[in-house]
Amino acid sequence: MRAIVGQHGSSVMASVVLLALVVFGAVSIDGFWSLINLRSSLVFASFLGVATVGQTLCALIGGLDLSIPFVVGAANVGLVKLLNDGLPSPVGIVVVFVLGALIGAFNGVLSHRLRGQSLVVTLGVGNAVLGLIQILVSSGGNSGISGGTIQGAVPQWLQSFATANHTVGIAPAVILWAALAALNIVLLRRTWLGRSLYALGGNRVAADRVQISGPWTWTLVFAASGVTAAMTGVLLLGYTGSGYAGVGDPYLFTTIAAVLIGGTSLVGGRGGYGLTVLGVLILTVLQTILSGYSLSSSAQEAILGLLIIPAVALYARSPHPRMQI
């Protein structure tokens, strides 16, 4: 048991926390195990889970993507604008994904050139992108944006995709998240590209000497983060039925919190998306419990924020991979 905990300490701790929260919620909150609550919780978890795909990859190479909430909001209102202009929904979604990838790639190139200053770079780029999108949408006259909100005819298939009341019993968005999770776990653990991310986050000098391209990897990882952020914006549009520029605001904190609480190092080289899935589930269950106790949104934010302190205290004790090479 000591050997297992030593090798998989992060996953063991996160699993124990998740189990404790589930037991506490089941005992103290009526309807915790109801089908409606489980379906709704999984839908909300899938939104956060898709958004954390990119954040996890960025953390593994030693960066963070603070543009995620802004790209989520930009994709959300931008897609409505494209649909209002008569663009077919599949084409509009592809356009949004491509733009998300380009924004992410720009973040990656610029962050790497500035010696990994991803926090400042992505925050600045994200603000600029969301502001530009709102300006472009506002130029549409009557169909423009008002108070950050834009109305439009959201396709019924997209609304069904992101809602829990689906004929198969589970929202397709949850199935999409499960597929992305499996793909990322296999990618990180079983492919040369995945191992390259760990190598780059563990020791950049060593990674460079074994011919791992830092600029190319940073660009690819941040481009993937841009795509998953745009995907989250599209899913949220299907869920709410209208565009809102601030829809991604909660993901500025929760994507980082899920990665950290799960046990992935924010300085690179250690962790994985399987751990992030645990972090997403922990946050989702905790928010369900806090909502069940009718706590205000401010109180919920305070409690979620306090979770970061013990998480940092626990995981910061483990030496960084570069200190073990």
C-alpha positions in Angstrom: 0.0 0.0 0.0 2.9 2.4 0.8 4.4 1.7 -2.6 1.1 2.3 -4.4 0.5 5.6 -2.5 4.0 6.7 -3.2 3.7 6.1 -6.9 0.1 7.3 -7.4 -0.2 9.8 -4.5 -2.0 12.5 -6.3 -4.7 10.2 -7.7 -5.1 8.4 -4.3 -5.6 11.7 -2.5 -8.0 13.1 -5.1 -10.0 9.8 -5.1 -10.3 9.9 -1.3 -11.5 13.5 -1.4 -14.0 12.7 -4.1 -15.3 9.7 -2.2 -15.7 11.7 1.0 -17.6 14.4 -0.8 -19.9 11.9 -2.4 -20.7 10.2 0.9 -21.2 13.5 2.7 -23.5 14.8 -0.1 -25.5 11.6 -0.1 -26.0 11.6 3.6 -26.8 15.3 4.1 -28.7 16.4 1.0 -32.0 15.1 -0.1 -32.2 14.1 -3.7 -28.4 14.0 -4.1 -28.7 10.6 -5.9 -31.7 11.5 -7.9 -31.5 10.9 -11.6 -32.2 14.6 -12.4 -29.4 15.8 -10.2 -26.9 13.2 -11.6 -27.8 14.2 -15.1 -27.5 17.9 -14.5 -24.2 17.5 -12.6 -22.7 15.5 -15.4 -23.7 18.1 -17.9 -22.0 20.9 -15.9 -19.0 18.7 -15.4 -18.7 18.1 -19.1 -18.5 21.8 -19.8 -15.7 22.3 -17.3 -14.1 19.0 -18.4 -13.8 20.1 -22.0 -12.4 23.5 -21.0 -9.8 21.8 -18.8 -8.4 19.7 -21.6 -6.3 22.6 -22.9 -5.4 23.9 -19.4 -4.0 20.4 -18.5 -1.9 20.2 -21.6 -0.6 23.8 -21.0 0.2 23.0 -17.3 2.2 19.9 -18.3 4.6 21.9 -20.4 4.9 24.6 -17.7 2.5 27.2 -18.9 -1.1 28.3 -18.2 -3.7 29.6 -20.5 -5.7 32.5 -19.0 -7.3 33.3 -22.3 -9.7 30.3 -22.0 -12.7 32.2 -20.4 -12.3 34.9 -23.0 -12.2 32.5 -25.9 -15.2 30.7 -24.5 -17.2 34.0 -24.4 -15.9 35.0 -27.9 -16.9 31.7 -29.4 -20.3 31.9 -27.7 -21.3 35.2 -29.1 -19.4 34.9 -32.3 -21.3 31.7 -33.3 -24.6 33.4 -32.7 -23.5 36.2 -34.9 -22.5 33.8 -37.7 -25.8 32.0 -37.4 -27.8 35.2 -37.5 -25.9 36.1 -40.7 -27.2 32.9 -42.3 -24.2 30.7 -42.1 -25.1 27.0 -41.7 -24.5 25.8 -38.1 -21.9 23.1 -39.0 -19.9 25.6 -41.0 -20.2 28.2 -38.3 -18.9 25.8 -35.7 -15.9 24.9 -37.8 -15.1 28.6 -38.3 -15.2 29.1 -34.6 -13.0 26.1 -33.9 -10.4 27.3 -36.5 -10.4 30.8 -35.0 -9.9 29.3 -31.6 -7.0 27.3 -32.8 -5.4 30.3 -34.4 -5.8 32.4 -31.2 -4.3 29.5 -29.2 -1.4 29.1 -31.7 -0.6 32.8 -31.4 -0.6 32.5 -27.6 1.8 29.6 -27.9 4.2 31.3 -30.3 4.3 34.5 -28.3 4.6 32.8 -24.9 7.5 30.7 -26.0 9.3 33.7 -27.6 8.8 35.6 -24.4 10.5 32.8 -22.4 7.3 31.2 -21.2 5.4 34.3 -19.9 2.1 32.6 -20.7 0.2 34.2 -17.8 0.6 37.7 -19.0 0.5 36.9 -22.7 -2.7 34.8 -22.6 -4.5 37.2 -20.3 -3.8 40.1 -22.6 -4.6 38.2 -25.8 -7.8 36.9 -24.3 -9.0 40.3 -23.3 -8.2 41.7 -26.7 -10.0 38.9 -28.5 -13.2 39.2 -26.5 -13.3 42.9 -26.9 -12.7 42.7 -30.6 -15.4 40.1 -31.0 -17.9 42.3 -29.1 -17.0 45.3 -31.4 -17.5 43.2 -34.5 -20.8 41.8 -33.3 -22.0 45.3 -32.2 -21.5 46.5 -35.7 -24.5 44.3 -36.8 -27.1 46.9 -35.9 -30.3 45.4 -34.7 -28.8 41.9 -34.4 -25.8 43.3 -32.5 -24.9 42.7 -28.9 -26.6 44.5 -26.0 -25.3 44.2 -22.4 -23.0 41.4 -23.4 -25.9 39.3 -24.7 -26.9 38.5 -28.2 -30.1 36.6 -29.2 -30.3 34.3 -32.2 -31.9 31.1 -33.6 -29.8 28.4 -32.0 -30.3 25.1 -33.8 -32.4 22.5 -32.0 -29.8 19.8 -32.5 -27.2 21.9 -30.7 -29.6 22.6 -27.8 -30.3 18.9 -27.5 -26.6 18.1 -27.6 -25.9 20.1 -24.5 -29.0 19.4 -22.3 -29.6 16.5 -19.9 -33.2 15.8 -21.2 -32.1 13.7 -24.1 -33.7 10.6 -25.4 -30.6 8.4 -24.7 -30.8 9.3 -21.0 -27.6 11.3 -21.0 -26.5 14.5 -22.7 -24.3 13.9 -25.8 -22.0 16.6 -24.4 -21.1 14.1 -21.6 -20.3 11.4 -24.1 -18.1 13.9 -26.0 -16.2 14.7 -22.7 -15.7 11.0 -22.0 -14.3 10.5 -25.5 -12.0 13.5 -25.2 -10.8 12.3 -21.8 -10.0 8.8 -23.1 -8.3 10.3 -26.2 -6.1 12.6 -24.0 -5.2 9.9 -21.5 -4.0 7.6 -24.4 -2.3 10.5 -26.1 -0.3 11.5 -23.0 0.6 8.0 -21.9 1.1 6.1 -25.1 2.4 8.4 -27.8 5.7 10.2 -28.5 3.9 13.5 -28.5 2.5 12.9 -25.1 5.8 11.9 -23.6 7.3 15.0 -25.2 5.0 17.2 -23.2 6.2 15.6 -20.0 9.8 15.9 -21.1 9.5 19.6 -22.0 7.7 20.4 -18.8 10.2 18.4 -16.7 13.4 19.9 -18.2 13.5 22.2 -21.2 17.2 21.9 -21.7 17.1 18.1 -21.6 14.1 18.1 -24.0 15.9 20.3 -26.4 18.9 18.0 -26.4 16.8 15.0 -27.4 15.4 17.0 -30.4 12.0 17.9 -28.9 10.9 21.1 -30.5 9.9 23.6 -27.9 8.3 26.2 -30.2 6.4 23.6 -32.2 5.1 21.9 -29.0 4.1 25.1 -27.3 2.2 26.2 -30.4 0.4 22.9 -30.8 -0.6 22.7 -27.1 -1.9 26.2 -26.9 -3.8 25.7 -30.3 -5.5 22.7 -28.7 -6.4 24.8 -25.7 -8.0 27.4 -28.0 -10.0 24.7 -29.8 -11.3 23.2 -26.6 -12.2 26.6 -25.2 -14.1 27.4 -28.4 -15.8 24.0 -28.1 -16.9 24.9 -24.5 -18.4 28.1 -25.8 -20.4 26.3 -28.4 -21.7 23.7 -25.8 -22.7 26.5 -23.5 -24.6 28.2 -26.4 -26.5 25.0 -26.9 -27.3 24.9 -23.1 -28.4 28.5 -22.6 -29.9 29.2 -26.1 -28.4 32.7 -26.3 -25.0 34.2 -26.6 -23.3 36.0 -23.6 -19.9 37.5 -23.7 -19.3 36.7 -20.0 -20.3 33.1 -20.1 -16.7 32.0 -19.7 -15.9 34.1 -16.7 -16.2 31.2 -14.1 -13.7 29.2 -16.1 -10.8 31.6 -15.3 -10.6 30.1 -11.9 -12.2 26.7 -12.2 -10.1 25.3 -15.0 -6.9 26.0 -13.0 -8.5 24.8 -9.8 -9.6 21.5 -11.4 -6.1 20.9 -12.7 -4.4 21.7 -9.4 -6.9 19.8 -7.1 -6.6 16.8 -9.3 -2.9 16.7 -8.7 -1.3 18.0 -12.0 1.7 20.3 -11.3 1.2 23.8 -12.6 5.0 24.1 -13.2 5.1 21.2 -15.7 6.3 17.7 -16.0 3.9 15.9 -13.7 0.2 14.9 -13.8 -2.2 14.1 -16.6 -5.8 14.4 -17.7 -7.0 11.5 -15.7 -6.2 13.5 -12.6 -7.9 16.5 -14.0 -11.1 14.4 -14.5 -11.0 13.7 -10.7 -10.5 17.5 -10.1 -13.5 18.3 -12.3 -15.7 15.8 -10.5 -14.5 17.1 -7.1 -15.5 20.6 -8.0 -18.8 19.6 -9.5 -19.8 17.5 -6.4 -18.6 20.3 -4.1 -20.7 22.9 -5.9 -23.7 20.6 -5.8 -23.3 20.3 -2.0 -22.9 24.0 -1.5 -25.9 24.7 -3.7 -27.9 22.1 -1.7 -27.1 24.1 1.5 -28.4 27.2 -0.3 -25.1 29.1 0.1 -24.8 32.3 -1.8 -22.5 32.5 -4.9 -20.1 34.6 -2.9 -19.8 32.0 -0.1 -19.4 29.3 -2.7 -16.6 31.2 -4.4 -14.9 31.7 -1.0 -15.0 28.0 -0.2 -13.8 27.0 -3.6 -10.9 29.5 -3.3 -9.9 28.1 0.1 -9.5 24.6 -1.5 -6.5 25.8 -3.4 -4.4 26.4 -0.2 -4.4 22.8 1.0 -4.0 21.5 -2.6 -0.9 23.6 -3.0 0.4 22.5 0.4 0.0 18.8 -0.5 1.3 18.8 -4.0 4.1 21.3 -3.5 5.9 18.8 -1.3 6.7 16.6 -4.3 10.0 17.6 -6.0 9.8 18.8 -9.5 10.9 16.3 -12.1 13.9 18.4 -13.2 15.2 18.0 -9.6 15.1 14.2 -10.0 16.9 14.0 -13.4 
